[in-house]
Amino acid sequence: MSTEHEKTSGLQEIGQIAIPVTDIDAAIIFYRDTLGMEFLFSAPPGLGFFDCGGVRLMLDAPAAERAGHSSVIYFRVDDLDGMYDALSAKGVHFEGAPHLIAKMPDHELWMAFFRDPDANLLAMMSEVRA
């Protein structure tokens, strides 16, 4: 039975996002050491968990057949160019340089796209105030 509040508010908060991977050890190294995410813990069978600004990110080796076909995850960063340079220096291969996506009335939206070791598409985004 739902309450009136649940009917009007809908889903509001993401608790966890899963990313299918083929090699849990390589994926943990990439997300922890290359991207610098806070590693929380691993659990059998082949799961790795990270804190991503209060949202838990789960690497999921049992879902290996879906690796490379996950939803795009957009990571908000303040300094897109700086993070692009830092990750490039760590060997992250970007699909292109940071580029303007849209001009809004009060800011510009910039993004840069890259892939993890399983070809899952990831992105960095920055809202630059005008």
DSSP file (Angstrom, degrees, kcal/mol; ACC not computed):
  #  RESIDUE AA STRUCTURE BP1 BP2  ACC     N-H-->O    O-->H-N    N-H-->O    O-->H-N    TCO  KAPPA ALPHA  PHI   PSI    X-CA   Y-CA   Z-CA
    1    1 A M              0   0    0      0, 0.0     2,-0.3     0, 0.0     0, 0.0   0.000 360.0 360.0 360.0 129.6    0.0    0.0    0.0
    2    2 A S        -     0   0    0      1,-0.0     2,-0.2     2,-0.0     3,-0.0  -0.683 360.0-130.6-100.1 153.7    1.5    3.4   -1.0
    3    3 A T     >  -     0   0    0     -2,-0.3     4,-1.6     1,-0.1    -1,-0.0  -0.508  28.8-106.8 -92.7 167.3    1.0    6.6    0.8
    4    4 A E  H  > S+     0   0    0      1,-0.2     4,-1.5     2,-0.2     5,-0.2   0.879 120.7  56.0 -60.1 -38.5    0.0    9.9   -0.8
    5    5 A H  H  > S+     0   0    0      1,-0.2     4,-2.4     2,-0.2     5,-0.3   0.921 105.4  50.7 -61.4 -44.4    3.6   11.2   -0.4
    6    6 A E  H  > S+     0   0    0      1,-0.2     4,-1.4     2,-0.2    -1,-0.2   0.849 107.3  54.9 -63.3 -34.3    5.0    8.2   -2.3
    7    7 A K  H  < S+     0   0    0     -4,-1.6    -1,-0.2     1,-0.2    -2,-0.2   0.858 116.9  34.9 -67.2 -35.3    2.6    8.8   -5.2
    8    8 A T  H  < S+     0   0    0     -4,-1.5    -2,-0.2    -3,-0.3    -1,-0.2   0.760 117.3  49.4 -93.2 -25.7    3.7   12.4   -5.6
    9    9 A S  H  < S-     0   0    0     -4,-2.4    -3,-0.2    -5,-0.2    -2,-0.2   0.841  80.6-175.8 -87.4 -32.1    7.4   12.2   -4.9
   10   10 A G     <  -     0   0    0     -4,-1.4     2,-0.3    -5,-0.3    -2,-0.1  -0.090  51.1 -22.0  65.6-170.8    8.5    9.2   -7.0
   11   11 A L        +     0   0    0      1,-0.2     3,-0.1     3,-0.0    -5,-0.0  -0.545  67.0 162.3 -73.3 134.1   12.0    7.9   -7.0
   12   12 A Q        +     0   0    0      1,-0.3     2,-0.4    -2,-0.3    -1,-0.2   0.696  48.9  46.1-124.2 -33.2   14.4   10.5   -5.7
   13   13 A E        -     0   0    0     42,-0.0     2,-0.5     0, 0.0    -1,-0.3  -0.957  61.3-140.4-130.7 133.7   17.7    9.0   -4.6
   14   14 A I        +     0   0    0     -2,-0.4     3,-0.1     1,-0.2    42,-0.1  -0.794  17.5 179.0 -90.3 128.3   20.1    6.4   -6.2
   15   15 A G        +     0   0    0     -2,-0.5    41,-2.2     1,-0.3     2,-0.3   0.787  65.6   3.3 -96.0 -34.7   21.6    4.1   -3.6
   16   16 A Q  E     -a   56   0A   0     39,-0.2     2,-0.4    41,-0.0    -1,-0.3  -0.993  52.5-159.6-155.9 144.8   23.7    1.9   -5.9
   17   17 A I  E     -a   57   0A   0     39,-2.3    41,-3.4    -2,-0.3     2,-0.4  -0.992  17.1-147.4-124.6 134.3   24.8    1.5   -9.5
   18   18 A A  E     -a   58   0A   0     -2,-0.4    41,-0.2    39,-0.2    39,-0.0  -0.845   8.8-167.7-105.0 139.0   26.1   -1.7  -10.9
   19   19 A I  E     -a   59   0A   0     39,-2.9    41,-2.9    -2,-0.4     2,-0.2  -0.987  21.3-131.6-123.3 120.4   28.7   -2.0  -13.7
   20   20 A P  E     +a   60   0A   0      0, 0.0    48,-0.5     0, 0.0     2,-0.3  -0.526  32.3 176.6 -72.7 135.6   29.2   -5.4  -15.3
   21   21 A V        -     0   0    0     39,-1.4     3,-0.2    -2,-0.2    42,-0.1  -0.938  32.2-148.5-136.0 157.3   32.9   -6.4  -15.6
   22   22 A T  S    S+     0   0    0     -2,-0.3     2,-0.5     1,-0.3    42,-0.1   0.763  92.7  35.8 -95.9 -29.6   34.8   -9.4  -16.8
   23   23 A D     >  -     0   0    0      1,-0.1     4,-2.5    41,-0.1    -1,-0.3  -0.913  64.5-168.5-129.4 102.7   37.8   -9.3  -14.5
   24   24 A I  H  > S+     0   0    0     -2,-0.5     4,-2.5     1,-0.2     5,-0.2   0.867  87.5  51.8 -62.8 -37.9   37.0   -8.0  -11.0
   25   25 A D  H  > S+     0   0    0      2,-0.2     4,-2.1     1,-0.2    -1,-0.2   0.940 112.6  44.2 -65.1 -46.5   40.6   -7.6  -10.0
   26   26 A A  H  > S+     0   0    0      1,-0.2     4,-2.2     2,-0.2    -2,-0.2   0.886 114.2  51.3 -63.9 -38.6   41.5   -5.5  -13.0
   27   27 A A  H  X S+     0   0    0     -4,-2.5     4,-2.8     2,-0.2     5,-0.3   0.911 108.7  50.1 -66.3 -42.3   38.3   -3.5  -12.6
   28   28 A I  H  X S+     0   0    0     -4,-2.5     4,-2.8     1,-0.2     5,-0.5   0.923 110.7  50.2 -62.1 -43.2   39.0   -2.7   -9.0
   29   29 A I  H  X>S+     0   0    0     -4,-2.1     4,-2.1    -5,-0.2     5,-1.3   0.925 112.8  47.2 -60.0 -44.4   42.6   -1.6   -9.9
   30   30 A F  I  X>S+     0   0    0     -4,-2.2     5,-2.5     3,-0.2     4,-0.7   0.956 118.0  39.1 -63.3 -51.5   41.2    0.7  -12.6
   31   31 A Y  I  <5S+     0   0    0     -4,-2.8     6,-2.5     3,-0.2    -2,-0.2   0.869 127.0  35.2 -70.3 -36.2   38.4    2.3  -10.5
   32   32 A R  I  <5S+     0   0    0     -4,-2.8     4,-0.4    -5,-0.3    -3,-0.2   0.959 130.7  24.6 -80.7 -56.2   40.5    2.5   -7.3
   33   33 A D  I  <5S+     0   0    0     -4,-2.1    -3,-0.2    -5,-0.5    -2,-0.1   0.872 131.0  34.2 -85.0 -38.6   44.0    3.3   -8.5
   34   34 A T  I  <<S+     0   0    0     -5,-1.3    -3,-0.2    -4,-0.7    -4,-0.1   0.942 130.1  30.7 -83.1 -51.1   43.5    4.9  -11.9
   35   35 A L  S   <S-     0   0    0     -5,-2.5    -3,-0.2    -6,-0.2    -4,-0.2   0.682 100.4-130.8 -83.7 -16.7   40.3    6.8  -11.3
   36   36 A G        +     0   0    0     -4,-0.4    -4,-0.2    -6,-0.3    -3,-0.1   0.744  45.6 161.9  77.9  24.1   41.0    7.4   -7.6
   37   37 A M        -     0   0    0     -6,-2.5     2,-0.8     1,-0.1    -1,-0.2  -0.439  48.3-102.1 -76.8 153.2   37.6    6.2   -6.2
   38   38 A E  E     -B   51   0A   0     13,-0.9    13,-2.6    -2,-0.1     2,-0.3  -0.659  34.9-143.1 -79.2 110.9   37.2    5.2   -2.6
   39   39 A F  E     +B   50   0A   0     -2,-0.8    11,-0.3    11,-0.2     3,-0.1  -0.589  21.5 178.6 -75.3 130.1   37.2    1.4   -2.4
   40   40 A L  E     -     0   0A   0      9,-3.2     2,-0.3     1,-0.3    10,-0.2   0.891  51.1 -52.2 -96.6 -59.1   34.8    0.1    0.3
   41   41 A F  E     -B   49   0A   0      8,-1.1     8,-2.9     2,-0.0    -1,-0.3  -0.979  39.5-122.6-170.9 165.8   35.0   -3.7    0.1
   42   42 A S  E     -B   48   0A   0     -2,-0.3     6,-0.2     6,-0.2    -3,-0.0  -0.875  24.2-172.5-118.4 159.2   34.7   -6.7   -2.0
   43   43 A A  E  >  -B   47   0A   0      4,-2.1     4,-2.4    -2,-0.3    -2,-0.0  -0.996  30.2 -66.9-149.3 145.6   32.4   -9.7   -1.6
   44   44 A P  T  4 S+     0   0    0      0, 0.0     4,-0.0     0, 0.0    -2,-0.0  -0.493 105.7  42.5 -72.5 149.1   31.9  -13.0   -3.2
   45   45 A P  T  4 S-     0   0    0      0, 0.0    16,-0.1     0, 0.0     0, 0.0   0.099 129.1 -61.1 -99.0 103.9   31.2  -13.9   -5.9
   46   46 A G  T  4 S+     0   0    0      1,-0.2    15,-2.5    15,-0.1     2,-0.4   0.881  85.9 141.7  72.3  42.5   33.3  -11.3   -7.7
   47   47 A L  E  <  -BC  43  60A   0     -4,-2.4    -4,-2.1    13,-0.2     2,-0.4  -0.923  27.6-171.8-116.3 141.9   31.8   -8.0   -6.5
   48   48 A G  E     -BC  42  59A   0     11,-1.8    11,-3.4    -2,-0.4     2,-0.4  -0.998   8.9-155.6-131.7 138.0   33.7   -4.8   -5.6
   49   49 A F  E     +BC  41  58A   0     -8,-2.9    -9,-3.2    -2,-0.4    -8,-1.1  -0.920  11.2 179.9-121.9 139.1   32.1   -1.8   -4.0
   50   50 A F  E     -BC  39  57A   0      7,-2.3     7,-2.6    -2,-0.4     2,-0.6  -0.932  28.8-122.8-131.3 152.7   33.1    1.9   -4.1
   51   51 A D  E     -BC  38  56A   0    -13,-2.6   -13,-0.9    -2,-0.3     2,-0.4  -0.880  26.0-177.0 -94.5 127.3   31.8    5.1   -2.6
   52   52 A C  E >  S- C   0  55A   0      3,-2.4     3,-1.0    -2,-0.6   -15,-0.0  -0.691  72.7 -49.5-126.5  76.5   31.0    7.6   -5.3
   53   53 A G  T 3  S-     0   0    0     -2,-0.4     3,-0.1     1,-0.2    -2,-0.0   0.858 118.6 -40.1  63.3  36.6   29.9   10.8   -3.5
   54   54 A G  T 3  S+     0   0    0      1,-0.3     2,-0.5   -39,-0.0    -1,-0.2   0.297 121.6 102.8  94.8 -10.1   27.4    8.9   -1.3
   55   55 A V  E <  S- C   0  52A   0     -3,-1.0    -3,-2.4   -39,-0.0     2,-0.4  -0.920  72.1-128.6-104.4 130.4   26.2    6.6   -4.1
   56   56 A R  E     -aC  16  51A   0    -41,-2.2   -39,-2.3    -2,-0.5     2,-0.5  -0.644  17.3-156.1 -81.4 132.0   27.6    3.1   -3.9
   57   57 A L  E     -aC  17  50A   0     -7,-2.6    -7,-2.3    -2,-0.4     2,-0.5  -0.940   8.6-161.0-108.1 124.7   29.1    1.8   -7.2
   58   58 A M  E     -aC  18  49A   0    -41,-3.4   -39,-2.9    -2,-0.5     2,-0.5  -0.929  10.0-150.7-112.6 123.2   29.2   -2.0   -7.5
   59   59 A L  E     -aC  19  48A   0    -11,-3.4   -11,-1.8    -2,-0.5     2,-0.6  -0.805  19.1-159.9 -87.0 130.5   31.5   -3.8  -10.0
   60   60 A D  E >   +aC  20  47A   0    -41,-2.9   -39,-1.4    -2,-0.5     3,-0.9  -0.825  24.4 171.5-125.7  90.9   29.7   -7.0  -11.0
   61   61 A A  G >  S+     0   0    0    -15,-2.5     3,-1.8    -2,-0.6    -1,-0.2   0.830  79.4  66.0 -68.9 -32.5   31.8   -9.9  -12.4
   62   62 A P  G 3  S+     0   0    0      0, 0.0     3,-0.3     0, 0.0    -1,-0.2   0.736  99.5  54.9 -61.0 -17.1   28.9  -12.4  -12.3
   63   63 A A  G X  S+     0   0    0     -3,-0.9     3,-2.6     1,-0.2     4,-0.3   0.027  70.8 131.2 -98.3  25.8   27.2  -10.1  -15.0
   64   64 A A  G X   +     0   0    0     -3,-1.8     3,-1.8     1,-0.3    -1,-0.2   0.768  59.5  67.7 -53.5 -31.6   30.3  -10.4  -17.2
   65   65 A E  G 3  S+     0   0    0     -3,-0.3    -1,-0.3     1,-0.3    -2,-0.1   0.697 102.1  48.4 -65.2 -16.1   28.2  -11.2  -20.3
   66   66 A R  G X  S+     0   0    0     -3,-2.6     3,-2.0   -45,-0.1    -1,-0.3   0.389  81.0 131.2-100.9   1.8   26.8   -7.7  -20.2
   67   67 A A  T <  S+     0   0    0     -3,-1.8   -46,-0.1    -4,-0.3    52,-0.1  -0.272  71.7  25.7 -57.5 138.6   30.2   -6.0  -19.8
   68   68 A G  T 3  S+     0   0    0    -48,-0.5    -1,-0.3    53,-0.0    53,-0.1   0.405 110.0  77.7  87.5  -1.7   30.6   -3.1  -22.3
   69   69 A H    <   +     0   0    0     -3,-2.0    -2,-0.1   -49,-0.1    51,-0.1   0.027  62.7 123.1-128.1  26.7   26.9   -2.6  -22.4
   70   70 A S  S    S-     0   0    0    -50,-0.2    51,-0.3     1,-0.1   -51,-0.1  -0.313  70.7 -85.7 -82.3 171.0   26.1   -0.7  -19.2
   71   71 A S        -     0   0    0      1,-0.1     2,-0.3    49,-0.1    -1,-0.1  -0.397  53.0 -97.0 -67.9 153.5   24.4    2.7  -18.9
   72   72 A V        -     0   0    0     -3,-0.1     2,-0.5    -2,-0.1    50,-0.2  -0.579  35.7-151.4 -73.4 132.9   26.7    5.7  -19.2
   73   73 A I  E     -d  122   0B   0     48,-1.0    50,-2.3    -2,-0.3     2,-0.6  -0.939   5.0-154.5-107.9 127.7   27.8    7.0  -15.8
   74   74 A Y  E     -d  123   0B   0     -2,-0.5     2,-0.5    48,-0.2    50,-0.2  -0.902   4.6-156.5-105.6 119.2   28.5   10.7  -15.7
   75   75 A F  E     -d  124   0B   0     48,-3.4    50,-2.8    -2,-0.6     2,-0.4  -0.848  14.5-133.9 -98.5 124.6   30.9   11.9  -13.0
   76   76 A R  E     +d  125   0B   0     -2,-0.5     2,-0.3    48,-0.2    50,-0.2  -0.633  30.3 176.1 -78.8 128.8   30.6   15.5  -11.9
   77   77 A V        -     0   0    0     48,-2.7     3,-0.3    -2,-0.4    50,-0.3  -0.964  31.0-146.8-131.6 149.9   34.0   17.3  -11.7
   78   78 A D  S    S+     0   0    0     -2,-0.3     2,-0.7     1,-0.2    -1,-0.1   0.886  96.5  38.0 -80.2 -41.1   34.9   20.9  -10.9
   79   79 A D     >  +     0   0    0      1,-0.2     4,-2.5     2,-0.1    -1,-0.2  -0.793  65.8 174.2-116.2  86.8   38.0   21.1  -13.1
   80   80 A L  H  > S+     0   0    0     -2,-0.7     4,-2.6    -3,-0.3     5,-0.2   0.911  80.5  47.8 -61.3 -46.1   37.4   19.0  -16.2
   81   81 A D  H  > S+     0   0    0      1,-0.2     4,-2.4     2,-0.2    -1,-0.2   0.912 113.1  48.6 -63.5 -42.2   40.6   20.0  -17.9
   82   82 A G  H  > S+     0   0    0      2,-0.2     4,-2.4     1,-0.2    -2,-0.2   0.913 114.2  44.8 -64.0 -43.7   42.7   19.2  -14.8
   83   83 A M  H  X S+     0   0    0     -4,-2.5     4,-2.8     2,-0.2     5,-0.3   0.875 111.2  54.4 -69.1 -37.4   41.0   15.8  -14.3
   84   84 A Y  H  X S+     0   0    0     -4,-2.6     4,-2.3    -5,-0.2    -2,-0.2   0.934 111.6  44.9 -59.1 -47.1   41.3   15.0  -18.0
   85   85 A D  H  X S+     0   0    0     -4,-2.4     4,-2.1     2,-0.2    -2,-0.2   0.918 114.0  49.5 -63.3 -44.4   45.1   15.7  -17.8
   86   86 A A  H  X S+     0   0    0     -4,-2.4     4,-0.8     1,-0.2    -2,-0.2   0.918 115.0  42.4 -63.7 -44.8   45.5   13.7  -14.6
   87   87 A L  H  <>S+     0   0    0     -4,-2.8     5,-2.5     1,-0.2     3,-0.4   0.869 111.4  55.2 -72.3 -35.3   43.6   10.7  -15.9
   88   88 A S  H ><5S+     0   0    0     -4,-2.3     3,-1.6    -5,-0.3    -1,-0.2   0.903 105.0  54.1 -60.4 -40.2   45.4   10.9  -19.3
   89   89 A A  H 3<5S+     0   0    0     -4,-2.1    -1,-0.2     1,-0.3    -2,-0.2   0.755 105.0  54.9 -65.6 -24.0   48.7   10.8  -17.5
   90   90 A K  T 3<5S-     0   0    0     -4,-0.8    -1,-0.3    -3,-0.4    -2,-0.2   0.351 128.5 -96.9 -90.1   5.5   47.5    7.6  -15.7
   91   91 A G  T < 5S+     0   0    0     -3,-1.6     2,-0.3     1,-0.3    -3,-0.2   0.527  70.9 150.8  95.5   5.9   46.8    5.9  -19.1
   92   92 A V      < -     0   0    0     -5,-2.5     2,-0.7    -6,-0.1    -1,-0.3  -0.584  38.1-143.3 -71.6 129.5   43.1    6.6  -19.4
   93   93 A H        -     0   0    0     -2,-0.3    22,-0.8    22,-0.3     2,-0.2  -0.858  14.6-155.8 -99.3 116.4   42.2    6.8  -23.1
   94   94 A F  B     -E  114   0B   0     -2,-0.7    20,-0.3    20,-0.2     3,-0.1  -0.560  21.3-132.4 -90.0 153.5   39.6    9.4  -23.9
   95   95 A E  S    S-     0   0    0     18,-3.0     2,-0.3     1,-0.3    19,-0.1   0.541  86.3 -26.0 -80.3  -7.1   37.3    9.3  -26.9
   96   96 A G  S    S-     0   0    0     17,-0.5    -1,-0.3     3,-0.0    17,-0.2  -0.907  82.2 -71.0 171.9 167.8   38.1   13.0  -27.4
   97   97 A A  S    S-     0   0    0     -2,-0.3    16,-0.2     1,-0.2    14,-0.1  -0.275  70.0 -73.4 -69.9 161.5   39.2   16.1  -25.6
   98   98 A P        -     0   0    0      0, 0.0     2,-0.3     0, 0.0    14,-0.2  -0.320  64.8-176.2 -53.6 137.4   36.8   17.9  -23.2
   99   99 A H  E     -F  111   0B   0     12,-2.7    12,-2.4    -3,-0.1     2,-0.3  -0.974  30.8 -96.5-143.9 155.3   34.2   19.6  -25.3
  100  100 A L  E     +F  110   0B   0     -2,-0.3    10,-0.2    10,-0.2     3,-0.1  -0.529  32.7 176.2 -71.8 128.4   31.2   21.9  -25.0
  101  101 A I  E     -     0   0B   0      8,-3.6     2,-0.3     1,-0.4     9,-0.2   0.819  64.2  -9.7 -97.5 -46.3   27.8   20.1  -25.0
  102  102 A A  E     -F  109   0B   0      7,-1.3     7,-3.0     2,-0.0     2,-0.6  -0.993  52.2-133.6-157.4 146.1   25.4   23.0  -24.4
  103  103 A K  E     -F  108   0B   0     -2,-0.3     5,-0.2     5,-0.2    -3,-0.0  -0.923  29.3-171.1-101.5 119.8   25.3   26.6  -23.5
  104  104 A M        -     0   0    0      3,-3.3    26,-0.0    -2,-0.6     3,-0.0  -0.560  39.7 -98.9-101.1 169.3   22.7   27.3  -20.8
  105  105 A P  S    S+     0   0    0      0, 0.0     3,-0.1     0, 0.0    -1,-0.1   0.858 121.1  19.9 -58.3 -35.2   21.5   30.8  -19.7
  106  106 A D  S    S+     0   0    0      1,-0.2    24,-1.9    23,-0.0     2,-0.3   0.431 130.1  13.8-118.1   0.3   23.8   30.7  -16.6
  107  107 A H  E     - G   0 129B   0     22,-0.3    -3,-3.3    23,-0.1     2,-0.4  -0.988  62.9-117.8-162.9 168.4   26.4   28.1  -17.4
  108  108 A E  E     -FG 103 128B   0     20,-2.9    20,-2.8    -2,-0.3     2,-0.6  -0.925  23.4-138.1-113.1 142.6   28.1   25.9  -20.1
  109  109 A L  E     -FG 102 127B   0     -7,-3.0    -8,-3.6    -2,-0.4    -7,-1.3  -0.901  24.7-177.6-103.3 119.2   28.0   22.1  -19.9
  110  110 A W  E     +FG 100 126B   0     16,-2.7    16,-2.4    -2,-0.6     2,-0.3  -0.886   1.9 179.9-116.2 146.0   31.3   20.4  -20.8
  111  111 A M  E     -FG  99 125B   0    -12,-2.4   -12,-2.7    -2,-0.3     2,-0.3  -0.970  18.3-166.0-143.5 158.6   32.0   16.7  -21.1
  112  112 A A  E     - G   0 124B   0     12,-1.8    12,-2.7    -2,-0.3     2,-0.3  -0.974  18.5-149.1-143.1 133.9   34.8   14.2  -21.8
  113  113 A F  E     + G   0 123B   0     -2,-0.3   -18,-3.0   -17,-0.2   -17,-0.5  -0.811  22.2 158.8-110.4 143.9   34.1   10.5  -22.5
  114  114 A F  E     -EG  94 122B   0      8,-2.6     8,-3.5    -2,-0.3     2,-0.3  -0.930  28.0-123.5-150.7 171.9   36.3    7.4  -21.8
  115  115 A R  E     - G   0 121B   0    -22,-0.8   -22,-0.3    -2,-0.3     6,-0.2  -0.915  14.5-130.6-124.9 150.0   35.9    3.7  -21.3
  116  116 A D    >   -     0   0    0      4,-1.8     3,-2.3    -2,-0.3   -89,-0.1  -0.278  50.6 -81.6 -83.4 179.6   36.9    1.3  -18.5
  117  117 A P  T 3  S+     0   0    0      0, 0.0    -1,-0.1     0, 0.0   -90,-0.1   0.712 133.2  51.3 -59.4 -19.5   38.8   -2.0  -19.2
  118  118 A D  T 3  S-     0   0    0      2,-0.1     3,-0.1   -98,-0.1   -91,-0.0   0.234 120.3-107.3 -99.4  12.5   35.6   -3.7  -20.2
  119  119 A A    <   +     0   0    0     -3,-2.3     2,-0.4     1,-0.3    -5,-0.0   0.644  64.5 156.0  70.2  18.2   34.6   -0.9  -22.7
  120  120 A N        -     0   0    0   -100,-0.1    -4,-1.8   -51,-0.1     2,-0.3  -0.630  46.8-119.0 -70.4 130.5   31.8    0.4  -20.4
  121  121 A L  E     + G   0 115B   0     -2,-0.4   -48,-1.0   -51,-0.3     2,-0.3  -0.579  38.8 175.0 -78.4 130.1   31.4    4.1  -21.4
  122  122 A L  E     -dG  73 114B   0     -8,-3.5    -8,-2.6    -2,-0.3     2,-0.3  -0.873   7.8-164.0-127.3 160.6   32.0    6.6  -18.7
  123  123 A A  E     -dG  74 113B   0    -50,-2.3   -48,-3.4    -2,-0.3     2,-0.4  -0.992  16.1-142.8-146.4 153.5   32.0   10.4  -18.8
  124  124 A M  E     -dG  75 112B   0    -12,-2.7   -12,-1.8    -2,-0.3     2,-0.4  -0.941  24.1-169.4-110.1 140.1   33.2   13.4  -16.8
  125  125 A M  E     -dG  76 111B   0    -50,-2.8   -48,-2.7    -2,-0.4     2,-0.4  -0.973   8.7-173.5-132.0 147.5   30.9   16.5  -16.8
  126  126 A S  E     - G   0 110B   0    -16,-2.4   -16,-2.7    -2,-0.4     2,-0.8  -0.992  16.6-149.1-141.4 131.2   31.5   20.0  -15.6
  127  127 A E  E     - G   0 109B   0     -2,-0.4     2,-0.6   -50,-0.3   -18,-0.2  -0.883  20.6-161.1 -99.9 108.0   29.0   22.9  -15.4
  128  128 A V  E     - G   0 108B   0    -20,-2.8   -20,-2.9    -2,-0.8     2,-0.1  -0.806  15.4-129.3 -96.6 118.3   31.0   26.0  -15.9
  129  129 A R  E       G   0 107B   0     -2,-0.6   -22,-0.3   -22,-0.2   -23,-0.0  -0.403 360.0 360.0 -68.2 139.0   29.3   29.2  -14.7
  130  130 A A              0   0    0    -24,-1.9   -23,-0.1    -2,-0.1    -1,-0.1   0.459 360.0 360.0 -76.5 360.0   29.2   32.0  -17.2
